[in-house]
């Protein structure tokens, strides 16, 4: 292998942005007889000129004349010429001072260039070589053949070095010497590979061969380490042991320095093969011996060995084994089989795609491969396979510290893992039926996908170039100090950006970053050019993921660009199914209908549908989402610009897809008002409107619809639908919190009911032909409405009172009030409008369903003083003014309600027993038939009523003495009880958590299903549970996890309720 004398690579002007073009070089011609000028040093890339002159003088003193020019030109091709020169001089002087060292590498042009390449691009090896002449010889000579050596040759060479230590009687000393020999032999081969990599005319072209050579080298080291371990562990010869390479090692894509992902398989040597009389190892004995072997293998590779002098090689990572770090270090084949068949998660089969036996018993390794291969290639048929893998990828991205998100070349957006993920998903989806795709390596898999017609040729070329470019950058970064890193150089205040937006950088801005300058020199670019190319690559990778996976799902006629590409019918069905579509054929028909034709809507759909399909696939019901997208487009295609808005606002389009695939209620609501779609692009538009804003609209409607009850009712109900939709969209997209949603819904109902009372009062006054109403009327909110804790599906519990004006007879005032109430009920829930009704529930009025709908204040006072039960006093805890005459409401609350709900004396045992008895009766009688108690969110065990009745009972007992307990809000009262020490912090935490979870679950259930009658019931099927879980912050298809968490909290809540409420 020859190394170029002048290795500086500068991209030619006509170089392709995706393929490295021709390179031009500048050769420095210096005679050794003349003095080297400052200009010569600067052209060589040296910065510290005074030091450089001294080092050059020392280096050239003993060099042949013809090598002086070679030296300076070779320095130009290094990442850090100053470090290269310093290391070179130190190595040369050390060799001169050691009698047994060979100076031949300093006498030959090719050898000198190779050495300078290594020390100028790896400070680590430049330092190590000062005392390791064997590494110098490995860099300068050809005895290790760079990447040309096959895996068997590498294994033999390392094992021969281990055997070369000879006989050592002490096991401890022998282990140390074997470890040193293994590690030293490994590094000699590593240097040889590095030389070939650095001296290549095109590092991009040779990158896959470099990774394969590095992987073979790791295999060889593991093989030697395993043989050493089996020698030193008692009964090690009675184990068949195999090391399974995972991740980059399994795919033969390992880096210069990287965690080595492995799993260990152990089986006993059959009895017939055991050399002595010992029994065959079984069970725990086998596991113990296997664990000791695996642990010693890891020590030999990654730990300090007592008596050894060679540094560790790399860390071994076993986290991909079954049960991760909590699982046993080694397993038998049957143990692996049992785990993967019963317990493995979807992402674990994705990880197994790259599994490869890399050391140990070949037959056992083959048996493992034969066992897992069918599982891997049928994994995409598992429920939610692609979705789960996508969520795992997102979680990995989310764990990257904010300061490093735009520097991560491996795990970050647009990084190496994005390329690997894209290829693996396509392989797993289509590899079920196409065996040609069953290739563990990323670039090999990409090539097979292109040949098989699953990825276009141009897409494959671009993605391959992007992957190799980032791998080269990663390798050059790791070479420098031989540490595991995947970070692009630190740009200080310019780290942000590059993916979503370009960095505003000039050549002058990047001059001060030494690490960036070094990396740029290593790849033959200017610093600013490298930053721009890195960002372009990340953007293209991110774009290509959507383009490769989702765009081919559109018909060929719907694809834009110069490289249209379509899938076969079978491949298209597989891809639709892979992202969660239950009816792939119907989905394909929807897509075809949305993109066919020359209309503006079809053109826009052709642009945004690939992203839309990706977003819909992240929801619980992609089929529903795509159907709703189509019905929305068909409903408003000629009347609205909403598609253009979605094209220009990806965030709004993503939110819309989230809504359509997870909410039947909101999906239907959006089809009635396309204006709501535009809210998704503005967080402020998704927040509940203020009460003042609502009142302005209600008053305007009141004036506009003076003479028409139908128009007024329609406007009021439409307003409620509109605002509940706004609140639902805001809550679902995390713009508002739970409490904001509850307050917002209460304000909407207050404003509408108040306006309805005003309309009815005016209407009846006109009919009665009076200027002033005979009576004032007030509506008192009760229940969850009174506590401002309304759900999307809640009725408005209330009671209505009136008071005759001065000089008006009570019967006349009563008649007027009844007619007003009739009008109010008609506006809110009568058949005068096609808009959905607003239920006003008056069952909590005195005497309940048997009492009059409206009572006078005096009648209420008499009833509560003479006839009311303790539970009715309890119901008044939620009473507040909602609509109508506020003065009348306050009179009721102050004179009648407060003495009863905040009694001066604590409740006696009879009163407490009455409340407990009523609650027990409700639990047994009011549950819907067939619904289990633990699954009713309101009345069930640990449900809302458990929390509310526990809090209300304590309010009744203590609010007379503590004003902080005089509140209609359950959570405010609970906090006050906690502050007063009446409820422990632990009990308070459990009650609060249960109440909030049940409240959110009711809201989520209603938005998911659109059925108010089922909103209080926790479904039994995991699919519906998964739909509700979305609203609780879970990923889609996590119904089982949500159910387990929900029921656990409700059980804890019930235990607290039994203590605090029932006194058990």
Residue pairs with C-beta under 8 A, 6 or more apart in sequence:
1 142
1 146
1 195
1 196
1 199
2 110
2 199
3 110
3 113
3 114
3 117
3 195
3 199
4 77
4 113
4 199
4 201
5 27
5 70
5 73
5 74
5 109
5 113
6 25
6 26
6 27
6 73
6 74
6 76
6 77
7 73
7 74
7 76
7 77
7 78
7 113
7 117
7 198
7 199
8 25
8 26
8 73
8 76
8 77
8 524
9 23
9 25
9 77
9 523
9 524
10 23
10 24
10 25
10 524
11 20
11 21
11 23
11 524
11 525
11 529
12 21
12 22
12 23
12 24
14 21
14 22
15 21
15 22
17 536
18 461
18 462
18 465
18 466
19 461
19 465
20 202
20 204
20 205
23 201
23 524
26 43
26 76
27 73
28 40
28 43
28 44
28 69
28 72
28 73
28 76
29 69
30 36
30 40
30 68
30 69
30 72
31 65
31 68
31 69
32 60
32 65
32 66
32 68
32 69
33 65
36 53
36 56
36 68
36 72
38 49
40 72
41 49
41 52
41 53
41 56
42 49
43 72
43 76
44 72
44 73
44 75
44 76
44 81
45 75
45 76
45 78
45 81
45 521
46 52
46 75
46 81
46 82
46 85
47 81
47 82
48 82
51 82
51 86
52 82
52 85
55 85
55 86
55 89
56 71
56 72
56 85
58 89
58 93
59 71
59 85
59 88
59 89
59 92
60 68
60 71
62 92
62 96
62 103
62 106
63 71
63 106
64 107
66 109
67 106
67 107
67 109
67 112
70 109
70 112
70 113
71 88
71 112
71 116
74 112
74 113
74 116
74 117
74 120
75 81
75 84
75 85
75 116
75 120
77 116
77 117
77 120
78 84
78 116
78 117
78 119
78 120
78 121
78 521
78 522
79 120
79 121
79 476
79 480
79 518
79 519
79 521
79 522
80 120
80 121
80 123
80 518
80 521
81 120
83 119
83 120
83 123
83 126
84 116
84 119
84 120
84 121
84 126
86 126
87 119
87 120
87 123
87 126
87 127
87 129
87 130
88 115
88 116
88 119
88 126
90 130
91 115
91 119
91 126
91 129
91 130
91 136
92 103
92 106
94 101
94 130
94 131
95 101
95 102
95 103
95 106
95 133
95 136
96 103
98 133
101 133
102 133
102 137
104 111
104 140
105 111
105 112
105 114
105 115
105 136
105 137
105 139
105 140
105 141
106 112
108 140
111 140
111 141
112 140
113 199
114 139
114 140
114 195
114 199
115 136
115 139
115 140
117 195
117 198
117 199
118 125
118 126
118 129
118 139
118 191
118 194
118 195
118 198
119 125
119 126
119 129
120 126
121 194
121 198
121 476
121 479
121 480
121 522
122 194
122 479
122 480
122 481
122 482
123 480
123 481
124 479
124 480
124 481
124 482
125 135
125 139
125 191
125 194
125 482
128 135
128 187
129 135
129 136
129 139
134 184
134 188
135 187
135 188
135 191
137 143
138 144
138 187
138 188
138 189
138 191
138 192
139 191
139 192
139 194
139 195
143 192
144 157
144 188
144 189
144 191
144 192
144 193
145 153
145 192
146 192
146 193
146 195
146 196
146 213
147 193
147 196
147 197
147 206
147 209
147 210
147 212
147 213
149 157
149 189
149 213
149 216
150 216
151 216
151 219
151 220
154 189
154 216
154 217
154 219
154 220
155 219
155 220
155 223
155 224
157 185
157 189
157 220
158 182
158 185
158 186
158 189
158 220
158 221
158 223
158 224
159 220
159 223
159 224
159 227
161 181
161 182
161 184
161 185
162 178
162 181
162 182
162 185
162 224
162 227
162 228
164 181
165 174
165 177
165 178
165 181
168 174
168 177
171 232
172 306
172 307
173 307
175 228
175 232
175 305
175 307
176 305
176 306
176 307
176 308
177 307
177 308
178 228
178 300
179 228
179 300
179 305
179 308
179 310
180 305
180 308
180 309
180 310
182 221
182 224
182 225
182 228
182 300
183 308
183 310
183 311
183 312
183 313
184 310
186 217
186 220
186 221
186 313
187 310
189 217
189 220
190 214
190 217
190 256
193 210
193 213
193 214
193 217
194 256
194 479
196 206
196 210
197 203
197 206
197 207
197 210
197 475
200 206
203 472
203 523
204 465
204 468
204 469
204 472
207 468
207 471
207 472
207 475
208 253
208 441
208 443
208 468
210 475
211 248
211 252
211 253
211 254
211 255
211 471
212 252
212 253
214 254
214 255
214 256
215 245
215 248
215 249
215 251
215 252
215 253
215 254
215 358
216 252
218 245
218 249
218 254
218 260
218 314
218 358
219 245
219 249
219 358
219 359
221 301
221 313
222 243
222 260
222 262
222 297
222 301
222 358
222 359
223 358
223 359
223 360
225 296
225 297
225 300
225 301
225 359
226 241
226 243
226 293
226 297
226 359
226 360
228 296
228 300
229 236
229 292
229 293
229 294
229 296
229 297
229 300
230 236
230 237
230 239
230 241
230 293
232 296
233 289
233 292
233 293
233 296
234 289
235 278
235 281
235 289
236 289
236 292
236 293
237 269
237 275
238 268
238 269
238 274
238 278
238 280
238 281
238 289
239 266
239 267
239 268
239 269
239 281
239 286
239 289
239 290
239 293
240 266
240 267
240 268
240 269
240 360
240 361
240 363
240 364
241 264
241 265
241 266
241 290
241 293
241 294
241 330
241 360
241 361
241 364
242 264
242 265
242 266
242 357
242 359
242 360
242 361
242 362
242 364
242 365
242 368
243 262
243 263
243 264
243 297
243 357
243 358
243 359
243 360
244 250
244 262
244 263
244 264
244 265
244 355
244 356
244 357
244 358
244 365
244 368
245 260
245 261
245 262
245 354
245 355
245 356
245 357
245 358
246 261
246 262
246 263
246 320
246 351
246 352
246 354
246 355
247 261
247 320
247 351
247 354
248 254
248 255
248 258
248 261
248 354
249 260
249 261
249 262
249 356
249 358
250 261
250 354
250 355
250 356
250 358
250 440
251 354
251 356
251 440
251 441
251 442
252 356
252 440
252 441
253 441
253 442
253 471
254 260
255 471
255 474
255 475
255 478
255 484
256 475
256 478
256 479
256 482
257 314
257 478
257 482
257 483
257 484
258 314
258 478
258 484
259 314
259 315
259 316
259 317
259 484
260 301
260 314
260 315
260 316
260 317
261 317
261 318
261 319
261 320
262 316
262 317
262 318
262 358
263 318
263 320
263 321
263 331
263 355
264 290
264 293
264 294
264 318
264 321
264 329
264 330
264 331
265 330
265 331
265 332
265 333
265 336
265 360
265 364
265 365
265 368
266 286
266 287
266 289
266 290
266 293
266 330
266 331
266 332
267 286
267 332
267 333
267 361
267 364
268 280
268 281
268 282
268 286
269 280
269 281
270 280
271 279
271 280
274 280
281 289
286 332
287 328
287 330
290 329
290 330
291 328
291 329
291 330
293 330
294 329
294 330
295 329
297 316
298 316
299 305
301 312
301 313
301 314
301 316
302 312
302 313
302 314
302 315
302 316
303 312
304 312
314 484
315 484
318 325
318 329
319 325
320 348
320 351
321 327
321 329
321 331
322 331
322 335
322 336
322 339
322 340
322 343
322 344
322 348
323 339
328 335
331 339
333 364
333 367
333 368
333 371
336 368
336 371
336 372
337 371
340 348
340 349
340 352
340 372
340 375
341 375
345 388
346 379
346 382
346 384
346 385
346 388
346 389
347 388
347 389
347 392
349 375
349 376
349 379
349 382
349 385
349 428
350 379
350 389
350 424
350 425
350 428
352 372
352 375
352 376
353 376
353 424
353 427
353 428
353 440
354 440
355 368
355 369
355 372
355 376
355 440
356 369
356 440
357 364
357 365
357 366
357 368
357 369
358 365
373 438
376 428
377 428
377 431
377 432
377 438
378 432
379 385
379 428
380 386
380 428
380 429
380 431
380 432
380 574
380 578
381 432
383 1037
384 580
384 1036
384 1037
385 428
385 578
386 425
386 429
386 578
386 579
386 580
386 617
387 579
387 580
387 617
387 618
387 1035
387 1036
387 1037
388 1037
389 421
389 424
389 425
390 617
390 618
391 1035
393 417
393 421
396 411
396 417
397 411
397 412
397 413
400 408
400 411
400 412
403 495
404 412
404 487
405 412
405 413
406 412
406 488
406 495
406 496
406 497
406 498
406 499
407 487
407 488
407 489
407 490
407 495
408 415
408 486
408 487
408 488
409 415
409 416
409 470
409 473
409 474
409 477
409 486
409 487
409 488
410 416
410 417
410 474
410 486
411 417
411 486
412 538
413 499
413 538
413 542
414 499
414 537
414 538
414 539
414 540
414 541
414 542
415 470
415 486
415 538
415 541
416 467
416 470
416 471
416 474
416 486
418 541
418 542
418 545
419 442
419 463
419 466
419 467
419 470
419 541
420 442
421 545
422 463
422 544
422 545
422 548
422 549
423 442
423 445
423 446
423 449
423 463
424 442
424 445
425 549
425 578
426 437
426 445
426 449
426 454
426 455
426 548
426 549
427 437
427 438
427 439
427 445
427 448
427 449
429 574
429 575
429 578
430 437
430 449
430 452
430 454
430 571
430 574
430 575
431 437
431 438
432 574
433 570
433 574
434 452
436 448
436 451
436 452
437 445
437 448
437 449
437 452
437 454
439 445
439 448
442 467
443 464
443 467
443 468
446 455
446 460
446 463
446 464
446 467
447 460
447 464
449 455
449 460
450 456
450 457
450 459
450 460
453 567
453 568
453 571
454 552
454 567
454 571
455 463
455 548
455 565
456 552
456 563
456 565
457 563
458 563
459 544
459 547
459 548
459 563
459 565
462 540
462 544
463 541
463 544
463 548
466 537
466 540
466 541
466 544
467 541
469 533
469 537
470 534
470 537
472 523
473 488
473 519
473 523
473 534
474 486
476 519
476 522
476 523
477 485
477 486
477 487
477 488
477 489
477 519
478 484
478 485
480 518
488 519
488 534
489 513
489 515
489 516
489 518
489 519
490 513
490 515
490 516
491 503
491 510
491 513
491 516
491 531
492 513
494 503
494 505
494 509
494 510
496 503
497 503
497 504
497 535
498 531
498 534
498 535
498 538
499 535
499 538
499 539
499 542
502 535
503 531
503 535
505 528
505 531
505 532
506 528
507 526
507 527
507 528
509 528
510 516
510 517
510 527
510 528
510 531
511 517
511 527
513 527
516 527
516 530
516 531
517 527
519 530
520 526
520 527
520 529
520 530
523 530
525 533
546 610
546 611
546 614
547 610
549 575
549 614
550 609
550 610
550 611
550 613
550 614
551 559
551 565
551 610
552 559
552 565
552 566
552 567
552 572
552 575
553 567
553 572
553 575
553 576
553 588
553 591
553 610
553 613
554 566
554 591
554 595
554 606
554 609
554 610
555 566
555 591
555 592
555 595
555 596
556 564
556 565
556 566
557 595
557 596
558 591
558 592
558 595
558 596
558 602
558 605
558 606
558 609
559 565
559 566
559 606
560 606
560 607
566 572
567 575
572 584
572 588
573 584
573 585
573 588
574 584
576 584
576 587
576 588
577 584
579 613
579 614
579 616
579 617
579 622
580 616
580 617
580 619
580 622
580 1036
581 587
581 617
581 622
581 623
581 626
582 623
583 623
586 623
586 627
587 622
587 623
587 626
590 626
590 627
590 629
590 630
591 609
591 613
591 626
593 630
594 601
594 602
594 605
594 609
594 629
594 630
594 633
595 602
595 605
595 606
595 609
596 602
599 637
600 643
600 644
601 633
601 637
601 643
604 643
604 644
604 646
604 647
605 633
605 643
607 647
608 643
608 646
608 647
608 653
611 650
611 653
611 654
612 629
612 653
612 657
613 622
613 626
615 653
615 654
615 657
615 658
615 661
616 622
616 625
616 626
616 629
616 657
616 660
616 661
618 657
618 658
618 661
618 1036
619 625
619 657
619 658
619 660
619 661
619 662
619 1030
619 1036
620 661
620 662
620 1008
620 1023
620 1026
620 1027
620 1030
620 1036
620 1037
621 661
621 662
621 1027
622 661
624 660
624 661
624 664
624 667
625 657
625 660
625 661
625 662
625 667
626 660
626 661
628 660
628 667
628 670
628 671
629 656
629 657
629 660
631 671
632 642
632 660
632 670
632 671
632 674
632 677
633 643
635 671
635 674
636 642
636 674
637 643
639 674
640 674
642 674
642 677
642 678
645 652
645 677
645 678
645 681
646 652
646 653
646 656
646 677
647 653
649 680
649 681
651 680
651 681
652 677
652 678
652 680
652 681
655 680
655 729
655 733
656 670
656 677
656 680
658 732
658 733
659 666
659 667
659 670
659 680
659 729
659 732
659 733
660 667
660 670
662 732
662 1007
662 1008
662 1027
662 1030
662 1031
662 1036
663 728
663 732
663 1007
663 1008
663 1010
664 1007
664 1008
664 1009
664 1010
665 728
665 792
665 1006
665 1007
665 1008
665 1009
665 1010
666 725
666 728
666 729
666 732
666 1007
668 1010
669 676
669 721
669 725
669 728
670 676
670 677
670 725
672 721
673 722
673 725
676 722
676 725
676 726
676 729
678 685
679 685
679 686
679 726
679 729
680 686
680 729
680 733
683 730
683 735
685 726
686 726
686 729
686 730
686 733
686 735
686 736
687 730
687 735
687 736
687 740
687 744
688 723
688 726
688 727
688 730
688 736
688 740
688 741
688 743
688 744
688 745
688 747
688 748
689 723
689 726
689 744
689 747
690 747
691 747
691 750
691 751
694 719
694 723
694 747
694 748
694 751
694 752
695 751
695 754
695 755
697 719
698 716
698 719
698 751
698 752
698 754
698 755
699 755
701 712
701 715
701 716
701 719
701 755
702 712
702 755
702 758
702 759
704 711
704 715
705 711
705 712
705 715
705 759
706 762
709 759
709 763
709 823
709 826
709 827
709 832
710 832
710 833
712 756
712 759
712 827
713 826
713 827
713 828
713 830
713 832
713 833
713 835
714 832
714 833
714 834
714 835
716 752
716 755
716 756
716 827
716 828
716 838
717 828
717 833
717 835
717 836
717 837
717 838
718 835
719 748
719 752
720 748
720 749
720 752
720 838
721 835
721 836
723 744
723 748
724 745
724 748
724 792
727 736
727 740
727 741
727 744
727 745
727 748
727 792
728 741
728 792
728 1007
729 735
730 736
730 740
730 741
731 737
731 738
731 740
731 741
731 1003
731 1031
732 1007
732 1031
736 744
738 996
738 999
738 1000
738 1003
741 1003
742 788
742 789
742 790
742 791
742 999
743 788
745 790
745 791
745 792
745 794
746 785
746 788
746 789
746 790
749 785
749 790
749 796
749 838
749 882
750 781
750 882
750 883
752 828
752 838
753 779
753 796
753 798
753 824
753 828
753 838
753 840
753 882
753 883
754 779
754 882
754 883
754 884
756 823
756 824
756 827
756 828
756 883
757 777
757 779
757 820
757 824
757 883
757 884
759 823
759 827
760 819
760 820
760 821
760 823
760 824
760 827
761 773
761 777
761 820
763 823
764 773
764 816
764 819
764 820
764 823
765 771
765 772
765 773
767 819
768 774
768 816
772 805
773 805
773 816
774 804
774 805
774 808
774 812
774 813
774 816
775 802
775 803
775 804
775 805
775 808
775 813
775 814
775 816
775 817
776 802
776 803
776 805
776 884
776 885
776 887
776 888
777 800
777 801
777 802
777 817
777 820
777 821
777 854
777 884
777 885
777 888
778 800
778 801
778 802
778 881
778 883
778 884
778 885
778 886
778 888
778 889
778 892
779 798
779 799
779 800
779 882
779 883
779 884
779 889
780 786
780 798
780 799
780 800
780 801
780 879
780 880
780 881
780 882
780 889
780 892
780 893
781 796
781 797
781 798
781 878
781 879
781 880
781 881
781 882
782 797
782 798
782 799
782 844
782 875
782 878
782 879
783 797
783 841
783 844
783 875
783 878
784 790
784 791
784 794
784 797
784 878
785 794
785 795
785 796
785 797
785 798
785 878
785 882
786 797
786 798
786 878
786 879
786 880
786 882
786 968
787 878
787 880
787 968
787 969
787 970
788 880
788 968
788 969
789 969
789 970
789 999
790 796
791 999
791 1002
791 1003
791 1006
791 1015
792 1002
792 1003
792 1006
792 1007
792 1015
793 1002
793 1003
793 1006
793 1012
793 1015
793 1016
795 839
795 840
795 841
796 838
796 839
796 840
796 841
796 882
797 841
797 842
797 843
797 844
798 840
798 841
798 842
798 844
798 882
799 842
799 844
799 845
799 846
799 855
799 879
800 817
800 821
800 842
800 845
800 853
800 854
800 855
801 854
801 855
801 856
801 857
801 860
801 888
801 889
801 892
802 813
802 814
802 816
802 817
802 854
802 855
802 856
802 857
802 888
803 813
803 856
803 857
803 858
803 885
803 888
803 891
804 810
804 812
804 813
804 814
804 856
805 813
810 856
813 856
814 854
814 856
817 854
818 853
818 854
821 853
821 854
824 840
825 840
826 832
828 837
828 838
828 839
828 840
829 837
829 838
829 839
829 840
830 837
842 853
843 849
844 875
845 851
845 852
845 853
845 855
846 855
846 859
846 860
846 863
846 864
846 867
846 868
846 872
847 863
847 867
855 863
857 888
857 891
857 892
857 896
860 892
860 896
861 895
861 896
864 872
864 873
864 896
864 897
864 900
868 900
869 914
870 907
870 911
870 914
870 915
871 914
871 915
871 918
873 900
873 901
873 903
873 956
874 901
874 915
874 952
874 953
874 956
876 897
876 900
876 901
877 901
877 952
877 955
877 956
877 968
878 968
879 892
879 893
879 897
879 901
879 968
880 889
880 893
880 968
881 889
881 890
881 893
882 889
898 966
901 955
901 956
901 959
902 955
902 959
902 960
902 965
902 966
903 956
903 959
903 960
904 960
905 960
906 957
906 958
906 960
907 915
907 953
907 956
907 957
912 953
915 949
915 953
915 956
916 1061
916 1062
919 945
919 949
919 1061
922 939
922 945
923 933
923 939
923 940
923 941
923 945
926 939
927 933
927 936
927 939
927 940
928 936
928 1017
931 940
931 1017
932 940
933 939
933 940
933 941
934 940
934 941
934 942
934 1047
934 1050
934 1051
935 1017
935 1018
935 1020
936 943
936 1016
936 1017
936 1018
937 943
937 944
937 998
937 1001
937 1002
937 1005
937 1015
937 1016
937 1017
937 1018
938 944
938 945
938 998
938 1002
938 1016
939 945
939 1016
940 1050
941 1050
941 1051
941 1054
942 994
942 1049
942 1050
942 1051
942 1052
942 1053
942 1054
942 1057
943 994
943 998
943 1050
943 1053
944 995
944 998
944 999
944 1002
946 994
946 1053
946 1054
946 1057
946 1061
947 970
947 974
947 991
947 994
947 995
947 998
947 1053
947 1057
948 970
948 995
949 1057
949 1061
950 991
950 1056
950 1057
950 1060
950 1061
951 970
951 973
951 974
951 977
951 991
952 973
953 1060
953 1061
954 965
954 977
954 982
954 983
954 1060
955 965
955 966
955 973
955 977
958 965
958 977
958 980
958 982
959 965
959 966
962 976
962 980
964 976
964 979
964 980
965 973
965 976
965 977
965 980
967 973
967 976
970 995
971 992
971 995
971 996
974 983
974 988
974 991
974 992
974 995
975 988
977 983
977 988
978 984
978 985
978 988
983 991
983 1060
987 1056
987 1059
987 1060
990 1049
990 1052
990 1053
990 1056
991 1053
991 1056
991 1057
993 1049
993 1053
994 1049
994 1050
994 1052
994 1053
997 1032
997 1046
997 1049
997 1050
998 1050
1000 1031
1000 1032
1001 1018
1001 1028
1001 1031
1001 1032
1001 1046
1002 1015
1002 1016
1003 1015
1003 1031
1004 1027
1004 1028
1004 1029
1004 1030
1004 1031
1004 1032
1005 1014
1005 1015
1005 1016
1005 1017
1005 1018
1005 1019
1005 1028
1006 1012
1006 1015
1007 1031
1008 1024
1008 1027
1008 1028
1008 1030
1008 1031
1009 1015
1009 1024
1009 1027
1018 1025
1018 1028
1018 1043
1018 1046
1019 1025
1019 1028
1021 1039
1022 1039
1022 1040
1022 1043
1023 1039
1024 1039
1025 1039
1025 1040
1025 1042
1025 1043
1026 1034
1026 1036
1026 1037
1026 1038
1026 1039
1026 1042
1027 1039
1028 1039
1028 1042
1029 1035
1029 1036
1029 1038
1029 1039
1029 1041
1029 1042
1030 1036
1032 1042
1034 1041
1034 1042
1058 1064
